[in-house]
Amino acid sequence: MTVPYHLSQTQKEQQLLVKLNNLTIWHINECKEYKRMLEKSSIRYKARTLEEVPFLPVQLFKLMDLKSILQEEVVRILTSSGTTGQAVSKIFLDNETSKTQTKTLVEVMKPILGGKRFPMIILDTKSVLKDRKSFSARGAGILGFSNFGRKHFYALHDDMSLDLEGLQEYLKEYEGKRILLFGFTFMIWQYFYKVIRDKGLSLDFGDSILIHGGGWKKLKDVEVDALTFNRLLKEQLGIRIVHNYYGMVEQVGSIFVECSKGNLHAPSHADVIIRNPLTFEVLPVGEQGVIQVVSELPKSYPGHSLLTEDLGTIHGIDDCQCGWKGKYFSVTGRIPKAELRGCSDTFQNGVRS
């Protein structure tokens, strides 16, 4: 039994539906904007299935400040990534939601990382964490995943250049030990892999684990898919264990991690639904559509059911060869004309082709 991937889809939906219905009522009572939207839409408040739980378009968080807590209860504000001139989502967290998200992230990653904290290389710059009250999506990701490591080393300088000397010293200090690597996909490619490759350097990360997410659009633009990404990192750097994840700042802590078979999985506290992009009808397994995410975590803001701007396909339910239960799926791209918003998609300064 691999918690939190141990429940069959039927068992999970029974538990999750009760919690999502309670959250809908909570947000109706505590967020007047959410209440007005539901009143005008004439949607059923108490859903009979997960598919009936009312959803908000994720874009809405860029247009409105939505929260279900008092302003004085806000302990942290998360913002989505955005290029200059783009509006960004603002997500308001109180202590309860923040702690729940941190605890859940640990549970989601435990099947992959176990309970041990490894020496950790963060493939980013430390400056994204300067403001402890407000974090970008990059900062929130780093802050969340840094709990899984110790002796943190930031591999990039503030100007995004690689701290090669520091990196070599770190690898020497922990030679023969498992190291945890974390970063955002395109930034790993652009500022880490390509720099080492172009310099003709030989670095061996040995028995390390790489966790990465976000920013696939730019990699697809240069025709690098997940298999190519994994293969090149293994050939150049010796990194053999790589896990991609899918998540968004609007549901931080509720992430979908790649299993040993390369499929993204929905844990017990969250789920994905695929909808027709024109009619919003629910699509069956195997058909591509817009991804809706539901999660029992967001209590400080009405983000428990969101329609994303991403396209994906559910490949099966309860029968992945890895042994994890529930739905497993892949993300195939963005809705045409959707804004760039991935953590590393939107980092533009100094990008070299």
Backbone hydrogen bonds in HBPLUS format (Angstrom, degrees):
<---DONOR---> <-ACCEPTOR-->    atom                        ^
c    i                          cat <-CA-CA->   ^        H-A-AA   ^      H-
h    n   atom  resd res      DA  || num        DHA   H-A  angle D-A-AA Bond
n    s   type  num  typ     dist DA aas  dist angle  dist       angle   num
A0005-TYR N   A0002-THR O   2.61 MM   3  5.47 150.3  1.70 138.2 146.9     1
A0268-SER N   A0004-PRO O   2.76 MM 264  5.26 132.2  1.99 141.2 156.6     2
A0325-LYS N   A0005-TYR O   2.80 MM 320  5.31 170.7  1.80 154.0 151.5     3
A0012-LYS N   A0008-SER O   2.89 MM   4  6.11 166.5  1.91 160.5 164.5     4
A0013-GLU N   A0009-GLN O   2.93 MM   4  6.06 167.2  1.94 152.2 155.5     5
A0014-GLN N   A0010-THR O   3.19 MM   4  6.37 156.7  2.25 146.4 151.9     6
A0015-GLN N   A0011-GLN O   3.31 MM   4  6.61 159.3  2.36 148.2 152.5     7
A0016-LEU N   A0012-LYS O   2.78 MM   4  5.89 170.6  1.78 164.0 167.4     8
A0017-LEU N   A0013-GLU O   2.93 MM   4  5.70 159.8  1.97 142.9 147.7     9
A0020-LEU N   A0016-LEU O   2.85 MM   4  6.08 157.8  1.90 156.9 163.7    10
A0021-ASN N   A0017-LEU O   2.93 MM   4  6.06 160.7  1.97 149.8 154.8    11
A0022-ASN N   A0018-VAL O   3.08 MM   4  6.30 155.0  2.14 143.7 150.6    12
A0023-LEU N   A0019-LYS O   2.99 MM   4  6.24 149.5  2.08 140.9 149.3    13
A0024-THR N   A0020-LEU O   2.91 MM   4  6.21 153.6  1.98 149.1 156.1    14
A0025-ILE N   A0021-ASN O   3.14 MM   4  6.44 163.3  2.17 150.3 153.3    15
A0026-TRP N   A0022-ASN O   2.91 MM   4  6.14 157.0  1.96 145.9 153.2    16
A0027-HIS N   A0023-LEU O   2.88 MM   4  6.08 166.8  1.89 156.6 158.5    17
A0028-ILE N   A0024-THR O   2.98 MM   4  6.17 148.8  2.08 145.2 154.4    18
A0029-ASN N   A0025-ILE O   3.06 MM   4  6.29 153.8  2.13 147.7 153.9    19
A0030-GLU N   A0026-TRP O   2.93 MM   4  6.11 138.7  2.11 143.4 155.8    20
A0031-CYS N   A0027-HIS O   2.80 MM   4  5.27 143.7  1.93 141.8 144.9    21
A0035-LYS N   A0031-CYS O   3.01 MM   4  6.31 160.4  2.04 154.9 161.0    22
A0036-ARG N   A0032-LYS O   2.97 MM   4  6.17 158.4  2.01 145.6 150.6    23
A0037-MET N   A0033-GLU O   3.06 MM   4  6.31 157.6  2.11 147.0 152.8    24
A0038-LEU N   A0034-TYR O   3.05 MM   4  6.33 159.8  2.09 152.4 157.2    25
A0039-GLU N   A0035-LYS O   2.92 MM   4  6.12 156.1  1.98 150.5 157.7    26
A0040-LYS N   A0036-ARG O   3.02 MM   4  6.20 158.2  2.06 148.8 153.6    27
A0041-SER N   A0037-MET O   3.12 MM   4  6.24 136.5  2.32 137.5 148.9    28
A0052-GLU N   A0049-THR O   3.03 MM   3  5.33 146.1  2.15 105.4 115.2    29
A0053-VAL N   A0050-LEU O   3.17 MM   3  5.47 156.9  2.23 107.7 114.6    30
A0056-LEU N   A0305-SER O   3.00 MM 249  6.46 157.9  2.05 147.6 148.2    31
A0307-LEU N   A0056-LEU O   2.81 MM 251  5.96 160.7  1.85 141.0 145.6    32
A0060-LEU N   A0057-PRO O   2.91 MM   3  5.66 158.9  1.95 122.6 128.5    33
A0058-VAL N   A0307-LEU O   2.91 MM 249  5.72 168.5  1.92 152.0 148.7    34
A0061-PHE N   A0058-VAL O   3.25 MM   3  6.03 155.4  2.31 119.1 123.2    35
A0062-LYS N   A0059-GLN O   2.92 MM   3  5.55 160.2  1.96 117.7 124.3    36
A0063-LEU N   A0060-LEU O   2.96 MM   3  5.18 148.1  2.06 104.6 114.6    37
A0064-MET N   A0060-LEU O   3.01 MM   4  6.20 142.0  2.16 155.8 166.3    38
A0090-LYS N   A0061-PHE O   3.31 MM  29  6.12 144.5  2.45 136.8 137.1    39
A0068-SER N   A0300-SER O   2.77 MM 232  4.99 172.6  1.78 124.1 126.6    40
A0073-GLU N   A0070-LEU O   2.91 MM   3  5.32 154.2  1.98 112.2 120.8    41
A0074-VAL N   A0071-GLN O   3.13 MM   3  5.51 163.6  2.16 112.0 117.1    42
A0075-VAL N   A0093-LEU O   2.82 MM  18  5.99 162.9  1.85 156.9 162.7    43
A0076-ARG N   A0093-LEU O   3.38 MM  17  5.29 152.4  2.46 142.1 140.7    44
A0093-LEU N   A0076-ARG O   2.92 MM  17  5.29 167.3  1.94 169.7 168.1    45
A0077-ILE N   A0133-LYS O   3.08 MM  56  6.57 157.6  2.13 153.4 160.5    46
A0135-PHE N   A0077-ILE O   2.96 MM  58  6.44 149.9  2.05 151.7 161.4    47
A0078-LEU N   A0091-ILE O   2.86 MM  13  4.97 164.1  1.89 146.6 149.8    48
A0091-ILE N   A0078-LEU O   2.78 MM  13  4.97 163.6  1.81 151.9 156.5    49
A0079-THR N   A0135-PHE O   2.78 MM  56  6.20 149.4  1.87 155.1 163.2    50
A0137-ALA N   A0079-THR O   2.77 MM  58  5.91 102.1  2.38 156.8 177.2    51
A0080-SER N   A0089-SER O   3.13 MM   9  5.09 145.9  2.25 126.4 134.4    52
A0086-GLN N   A0083-THR O   2.92 MM   3  5.55 164.4  1.94 141.2 145.1    53
A0098-SER N   A0094-ASP O   3.00 MM   4  6.05 163.8  2.03 155.3 160.6    54
A0099-LYS N   A0095-ASN O   2.91 MM   4  6.03 164.3  1.94 152.6 156.5    55
A0100-THR N   A0096-GLU O   2.97 MM   4  6.14 158.4  2.02 149.7 156.3    56
A0101-GLN N   A0097-THR O   2.93 MM   4  6.07 159.0  1.98 149.6 154.7    57
A0102-THR N   A0098-SER O   3.11 MM   4  6.35 157.9  2.16 145.5 151.2    58
A0103-LYS N   A0099-LYS O   2.99 MM   4  6.18 164.6  2.02 150.5 154.5    59
A0104-THR N   A0100-THR O   2.91 MM   4  6.07 156.8  1.97 148.0 154.6    60
A0105-LEU N   A0101-GLN O   2.97 MM   4  6.12 155.8  2.03 147.2 153.3    61
A0106-VAL N   A0102-THR O   3.26 MM   4  6.54 156.1  2.32 145.8 151.1    62
A0107-GLU N   A0103-LYS O   3.20 MM   4  6.54 154.3  2.27 142.3 149.0    63
A0108-VAL N   A0104-THR O   2.87 MM   4  6.15 156.4  1.93 154.7 161.1    64
A0109-MET N   A0105-LEU O   3.08 MM   4  6.25 154.4  2.14 149.1 154.8    65
A0110-LYS N   A0106-VAL O   3.00 MM   4  5.96 127.6  2.28 142.7 155.6    66
A0112-ILE N   A0109-MET O   2.96 MM   3  5.51 143.7  2.10 115.4 126.0    67
A0113-LEU N   A0109-MET O   2.85 MM   4  5.97 170.2  1.86 162.5 165.9    68
A0114-GLY N   A0110-LYS O   2.67 MM   4  4.56 146.0  1.78 131.2 136.6    69
A0150-ARG N   A0118-PHE O   2.81 MM  32  5.84 141.0  1.96 141.6 143.0    70
A0180-LEU N   A0119-PRO O   2.81 MM  61  6.12 166.6  1.83 165.4 168.0    71
A0120-MET N   A0150-ARG O   3.04 MM  30  5.78 140.1  2.21 167.3 163.9    72
A0153-PHE N   A0120-MET O   2.91 MM  33  6.34 147.0  2.02 154.8 165.2    73
A0121-ILE N   A0180-LEU O   2.82 MM  59  6.25 156.8  1.87 160.0 168.0    74
A0182-PHE N   A0121-ILE O   3.06 MM  61  6.54 152.4  2.14 159.6 163.7    75
A0122-ILE N   A0153-PHE O   2.79 MM  31  5.98 159.2  1.83 150.3 157.6    76
A0124-ASP N   A0122-ILE O   2.83 MM   2  5.54 139.7  2.00 102.5  90.7    77
A0155-ALA N   A0122-ILE O   2.94 MM  33  6.11 165.3  1.96 154.9 159.2    78
A0123-LEU N   A0182-PHE O   2.78 MM  59  5.96 164.9  1.80 162.5 167.3    79
A0156-LEU N   A0124-ASP O   3.19 MM  32  5.16 154.1  2.26 137.3 129.5    80
A0129-LEU N   A0126-LYS O   3.08 MM   3  5.95 168.5  2.09 126.3 129.5    81
A0130-LYS N   A0127-SER O   3.25 MM   3  5.38 158.5  2.30 117.3 115.0    82
A0140-ALA N   A0136-SER O   2.81 MM   4  6.07 162.2  1.84 156.1 161.3    83
A0141-GLY N   A0137-ALA O   2.95 MM   4  6.09 157.3  2.00 146.0 151.9    84
A0142-ILE N   A0138-ARG O   2.98 MM   4  6.23 165.4  2.00 154.2 157.9    85
A0143-LEU N   A0139-GLY O   2.83 MM   4  5.98 164.5  1.85 151.9 156.9    86
A0144-GLY N   A0140-ALA O   2.92 MM   4  6.04 161.8  1.96 146.6 151.6    87
A0145-PHE N   A0141-GLY O   2.99 MM   4  6.13 171.8  1.99 154.4 156.5    88
A0146-SER N   A0142-ILE O   2.85 MM   4  5.75 138.6  2.02 145.1 155.4    89
A0148-PHE N   A0145-PHE O   3.01 MM   3  5.72 166.8  2.03 120.7 125.0    90
A0149-GLY N   A0146-SER O   3.15 MM   3  5.46 166.1  2.17 111.5 115.8    91
A0163-ASP N   A0155-ALA O   2.79 MM   8  5.42 178.5  1.79 156.5 156.1    92
A0157-HIS N   A0161-SER O   2.78 MM   4  5.37 169.2  1.79 164.5 167.0    93
A0160-MET N   A0157-HIS O   2.87 MM   3  5.14 152.4  1.95 118.9 120.8    94
A0167-LEU N   A0163-ASP O   2.91 MM   4  6.06 153.8  1.98 149.0 157.3    95
A0168-GLN N   A0164-LEU O   2.93 MM   4  6.14 160.5  1.97 152.5 156.5    96
A0169-GLU N   A0165-GLU O   3.07 MM   4  6.32 157.3  2.12 147.6 153.9    97
A0170-TYR N   A0166-GLY O   2.96 MM   4  6.15 153.9  2.03 145.3 152.6    98
A0171-LEU N   A0167-LEU O   2.95 MM   4  6.22 163.9  1.98 152.6 156.4    99
A0172-LYS N   A0168-GLN O   3.02 MM   4  6.18 150.2  2.11 142.0 150.1   100
A0173-GLU N   A0169-GLU O   2.95 MM   4  6.19 155.3  2.01 146.0 152.6   101
A0174-TYR N   A0170-TYR O   3.05 MM   4  6.34 151.2  2.13 149.8 157.0   102
A0175-GLU N   A0172-LYS O   3.43 MM   3  5.07 166.2  2.45 103.1 102.2   103
A0177-LYS N   A0174-TYR O   3.01 MM   3  5.53 157.5  2.06 139.3 139.6   104
A0209-ILE N   A0179-ILE O   2.94 MM  30  6.43 153.9  2.01 158.1 165.1   105
A0181-LEU N   A0209-ILE O   2.74 MM  28  5.96 169.8  1.75 168.5 166.8   106
A0211-ILE N   A0181-LEU O   2.89 MM  30  6.21 163.9  1.92 156.2 158.7   107
A0183-GLY N   A0211-ILE O   3.25 MM  28  6.81 148.1  2.36 155.5 163.5   108
A0187-MET N   A0184-PHE O   3.00 MM   3  5.51 115.8  2.43 113.1 129.2   109
A0188-ILE N   A0184-PHE O   2.90 MM   4  6.06 152.8  1.97 159.0 167.1   110
A0185-THR N   A0213-GLY O   3.26 MM  28  5.37 155.0  2.33 115.3 122.7   111
A0189-TRP N   A0185-THR O   3.06 MM   4  6.39 159.2  2.10 149.6 155.3   112
A0190-GLN N   A0186-PHE O   2.78 MM   4  5.96 168.2  1.80 154.5 157.4   113
A0191-TYR N   A0187-MET O   2.87 MM   4  5.52 160.2  1.91 140.6 147.0   114
A0192-PHE N   A0188-ILE O   3.18 MM   4  4.99 134.3  2.40 122.6 128.9   115
A0193-TYR N   A0188-ILE O   2.81 MM   5  6.13 165.3  1.83 166.4 171.0   116
A0194-LYS N   A0189-TRP O   3.04 MM   5  6.01 160.6  2.08 152.4 157.6   117
A0196-ILE N   A0192-PHE O   3.14 MM   4  6.30 168.5  2.15 154.1 157.1   118
A0197-ARG N   A0193-TYR O   2.84 MM   4  6.03 162.6  1.87 155.7 161.7   119
A0198-ASP N   A0194-LYS O   2.79 MM   4  5.81 166.5  1.81 146.3 150.6   120
A0199-LYS N   A0195-VAL O   3.07 MM   4  6.15 143.4  2.21 141.4 150.3   121
A0201-LEU N   A0196-ILE O   3.11 MM   5  5.44 159.2  2.15 162.5 161.9   122
A0200-GLY N   A0197-ARG O   2.97 MM   3  5.12 150.4  2.06 103.6 113.1   123
A0205-PHE N   A0237-LEU O   2.93 MM  32  5.94 173.7  1.94 168.5 168.2   124
A0210-LEU N   A0241-ILE O   2.90 MM  31  6.29 167.1  1.92 157.9 161.9   125
A0243-HIS N   A0210-LEU O   2.86 MM  33  6.27 162.7  1.89 167.9 173.8   126
A0212-HIS N   A0243-HIS O   3.09 MM  31  6.50 160.3  2.13 152.3 156.2   127
A0245-TYR N   A0212-HIS O   2.90 MM  33  6.32 125.3  2.20 146.3 159.1   128
A0220-LYS N   A0216-TRP O   2.85 MM   4  6.09 156.3  1.91 157.8 164.3   129
A0221-ASP N   A0217-LYS O   2.95 MM   4  6.26 141.0  2.11 142.1 153.5   130
A0222-VAL N   A0219-LEU O   3.08 MM   3  5.24 134.4  2.29  97.4 109.6   131
A0224-VAL N   A0219-LEU O   2.84 MM   5  5.17 160.7  1.88 137.8 141.6   132
A0223-GLU N   A0220-LYS O   2.93 MM   3  4.56 157.5  1.98 101.6 104.2   133
A0229-PHE N   A0225-ASP O   2.88 MM   4  6.08 165.0  1.90 158.5 163.3   134
A0230-ASN N   A0226-ALA O   2.95 MM   4  6.14 169.1  1.96 153.1 155.3   135
A0231-ARG N   A0227-LEU O   2.93 MM   4  6.07 159.9  1.97 144.9 151.2   136
A0232-LEU N   A0228-THR O   2.91 MM   4  6.05 168.2  1.93 157.6 159.8   137
A0233-LEU N   A0229-PHE O   3.10 MM   4  6.25 159.6  2.14 149.4 155.2   138
A0234-LYS N   A0230-ASN O   3.04 MM   4  6.20 148.3  2.15 143.7 152.3   139
A0235-GLU N   A0231-ARG O   2.91 MM   4  6.17 160.0  1.95 149.8 155.4   140
A0236-GLN N   A0232-LEU O   2.90 MM   4  5.94 168.1  1.92 151.2 154.4   141
A0237-LEU N   A0233-LEU O   2.90 MM   4  5.41 150.9  1.99 130.2 139.7   142
A0238-GLY N   A0234-LYS O   2.88 MM   4  4.34 134.4  2.09 113.3 121.3   143
A0258-GLU N   A0244-ASN O   2.91 MM  14  5.40 154.4  1.98 175.4 167.0   144
A0246-TYR N   A0256-PHE O   2.79 MM  10  5.07 157.8  1.84 144.7 152.1   145
A0256-PHE N   A0246-TYR O   2.86 MM  10  5.07 166.7  1.88 152.2 156.7   146
A0251-GLN N   A0248-MET O   2.95 MM   3  5.56 157.5  2.00 116.0 123.1   147
A0254-SER N   A0251-GLN O   2.97 MM   3  5.51 153.6  2.04 131.0 139.0   148
A0265-HIS N   A0257-VAL O   3.07 MM   8  5.74 146.3  2.19 131.4 138.0   149
A0259-CYS N   A0263-ASN O   2.76 MM   4  5.46 151.7  1.84 146.1 151.8   150
A0262-GLY N   A0259-CYS O   3.05 MM   3  5.35 165.1  2.07 113.9 116.5   151
A0264-LEU N   A0329-PHE O   3.03 MM  65  5.21 155.5  2.09 165.4 159.6   152
A0329-PHE N   A0264-LEU O   2.84 MM  65  5.21 152.5  1.92 141.4 150.7   153
A0266-ALA N   A0327-LYS O   3.31 MM  61  5.91 157.2  2.36 161.5 160.9   154
A0270-ALA N   A0267-PRO O   3.25 MM   3  5.64 167.9  2.27 115.2 118.4   155
A0296-GLU N   A0269-HIS O   3.09 MM  27  5.80 154.8  2.16 166.3 173.0   156
A0271-ASP N   A0294-VAL O   2.95 MM  23  5.34 148.7  2.05 143.9 146.5   157
A0294-VAL N   A0271-ASP O   3.02 MM  23  5.34 162.7  2.05 148.4 150.6   158
A0273-ILE N   A0292-GLN O   2.89 MM  19  4.99 153.1  1.96 142.5 148.0   159
A0292-GLN N   A0273-ILE O   2.74 MM  19  4.99 160.5  1.78 161.8 164.9   160
A0283-LEU N   A0274-ILE O   2.76 MM   9  5.57 173.3  1.76 152.5 153.1   161
A0275-ARG N   A0290-VAL O   2.87 MM  15  5.13 164.5  1.89 145.7 150.6   162
A0290-VAL N   A0275-ARG O   2.78 MM  15  5.13 145.5  1.89 159.7 154.1   163
A0276-ASN N   A0281-GLU O   2.74 MM   5  5.26 157.7  1.79 151.4 158.5   164
A0280-PHE N   A0276-ASN O   2.76 MM   4  4.61 142.9  1.89 133.3 141.2   165
A0287-GLU N   A0284-PRO O   3.25 MM   3  6.01 163.5  2.28 141.9 142.2   166
A0286-GLY N   A0314-ILE O   2.77 MM  28  5.70 148.1  1.87 158.9 169.4   167
A0289-GLY N   A0312-GLY O   3.01 MM  23  5.71 157.5  2.06 155.8 161.1   168
A0312-GLY N   A0289-GLY O   2.85 MM  23  5.71 158.8  1.90 161.8 168.6   169
A0291-ILE N   A0310-ASP O   2.89 MM  19  5.75 160.3  1.93 157.7 159.3   170
A0308-THR N   A0291-ILE O   2.89 MM  17  5.64 158.0  1.94 160.8 166.7   171
A0293-VAL N   A0306-LEU O   2.85 MM  13  5.43 156.1  1.91 158.6 163.5   172
A0306-LEU N   A0293-VAL O   2.89 MM  13  5.43 166.8  1.91 162.3 164.9   173
A0295-SER N   A0304-HIS O   2.87 MM   9  4.92 153.9  1.93 134.9 139.4   174
A0303-GLY N   A0301-TYR O   2.80 MM   2  5.69 135.4  1.99 111.2  97.1   175
A0335-ILE N   A0309-GLU O   2.85 MM  26  5.59 159.3  1.90 160.8 157.5   176
A0311-LEU N   A0333-GLY O   2.78 MM  22  5.20 173.3  1.78 139.2 140.3   177
A0332-THR N   A0311-LEU O   2.75 MM  21  5.49 152.6  1.82 135.0 143.9   178
A0313-THR N   A0330-SER O   2.99 MM  17  5.55 153.8  2.06 151.4 158.8   179
A0330-SER N   A0313-THR O   2.98 MM  17  5.55 150.5  2.07 147.8 156.9   180
A0315-HIS N   A0328-TYR O   2.83 MM  13  5.91 155.9  1.89 146.7 155.0   181
A0328-TYR N   A0316-GLY O   3.06 MM  12  5.71 152.9  2.14 155.1 153.9   182
A0318-ASP N   A0326-GLY O   2.81 MM   8  4.63 170.0  1.82 125.1 127.2   183
A0323-GLY N   A0320-CYS O   3.03 MM   3  5.79 162.7  2.06 121.4 126.4   184
A0338-ALA N   A0335-ILE O   2.92 MM   3  5.46 155.1  1.99 145.5 145.2   185
A0346-THR N   A0342-GLY O   3.09 MM   4  6.00 154.7  2.16 150.7 152.2   186
A0347-PHE N   A0344-SER O   3.44 MM   3  5.13 159.0  2.48  93.1  99.0   187
A0351-VAL N   A0348-GLN O   3.16 MM   3  5.65 159.0  2.20 140.3 135.4   188
